[in-house]
Amino acid sequence: MSKPVVPRVLAEEDLEIACDHYLTTAGADVVVEFLHEFDSVIAHISRFPGTGSPKYGFDPSLAGIRFWPMKKFPYLIFYVETEHQIDVWRVMHGNMDITAELHDPDSIP
């Protein structure tokens, strides 16, 4: 059974930044392809939230966070499964300092 997926503010901001980047550098068709793949990832984690890889860190507030990579784009979707929904925390480029970003108190919902 699938759970609803709720993107957090930072995830929405990350997605907007990625779309703006692709619109500027590659065009609208690539943005559509990026969003289509993002929607596919969201559908997958909605149905199978436990299949994402766990992201371990030293911050106890990150307990339970998982990620799923996009296939055609270098982005990782970070999320946490709760009892009633999936909270998408971040949509991060694979070249970012992910550990630092996730341990930044401003990036934790």
Buried (B, 14 or more C-beta within 10 A) or exposed (E): EEBEBBBBEBBEEBBEEBBEBBBEEEEEEBBEBBBEBBEEBBEBBBEEBEEBEEBEBEEEEBEEBBBBEBEEBEBBBBBBBEEEBBBBBBBBBEEBEBBEBBBEEEBBE
